[in-house]
Amino acid sequence: MGRWGVAHIYASFNNVIITITDLTGAETIARCSGGMVTKSAKDEGSPYSAMLVAQRV
């Protein structure tokens, strides 16, 4: 059985943040950012870290 949710994606030059919430937006189901998947701060906003964040969520 699948779960329904809303993906909130914030992408800037410095970071990528993806948050998955329920349909009302009140409860966070999962969240991840570029800083959580890369080792250096300069790579937080890169397309590679965005791909890793999307796979992790």
C-alpha positions as CSV (number, residue, x, y, z in Angstrom):
1,M,0.0,0.0,0.0
2,G,1.4,3.4,-1.0
3,R,1.5,6.6,0.9
4,W,0.4,9.9,-0.4
5,G,2.4,13.0,0.2
6,V,3.5,16.4,-1.1
7,A,7.1,17.0,-2.1
8,H,8.4,20.5,-1.3
9,I,11.6,21.1,-3.2
10,Y,13.8,24.1,-2.5
11,A,16.8,24.5,-4.8
12,S,19.2,27.4,-4.5
13,F,22.8,28.0,-5.6
14,N,24.0,27.0,-2.2
15,N,21.8,24.1,-1.1
16,V,19.0,21.7,-2.1
17,I,16.3,20.8,0.5
18,I,13.5,18.3,-0.1
19,T,10.7,17.8,2.4
20,I,7.9,15.2,2.1
21,T,4.7,16.1,4.1
22,D,1.3,14.6,4.3
23,L,-1.5,16.0,2.2
24,T,-2.3,18.7,4.7
25,G,1.3,19.8,5.0
26,A,1.1,19.5,8.8
27,E,3.2,16.4,9.4
28,T,6.7,15.9,7.9
29,I,7.3,12.4,6.7
30,A,10.8,12.8,5.4
31,R,13.4,15.5,4.8
32,C,16.9,15.7,3.4
33,S,19.3,18.4,2.3
34,G,22.5,18.7,0.3
35,G,24.5,19.1,3.5
36,M,23.3,15.7,4.8
37,V,24.7,13.8,1.7
38,T,27.9,15.7,0.8
39,K,31.2,16.0,2.7
40,S,32.1,19.5,1.5
41,A,30.1,22.7,1.7
42,K,30.9,23.7,-1.8
43,D,29.0,20.6,-3.2
44,E,25.7,21.3,-1.4
45,G,24.0,23.0,-4.3
46,S,25.4,20.8,-7.1
47,P,23.2,18.7,-9.3
48,Y,25.0,15.6,-8.0
49,S,23.9,16.3,-4.4
50,A,20.4,17.1,-5.6
51,M,20.3,13.6,-7.2
52,L,21.5,12.0,-3.9
53,V,19.0,13.9,-1.9
54,A,16.1,12.8,-4.2
55,Q,17.3,9.1,-3.9
56,R,17.6,9.3,-0.1
57,V,14.1,10.7,0.3
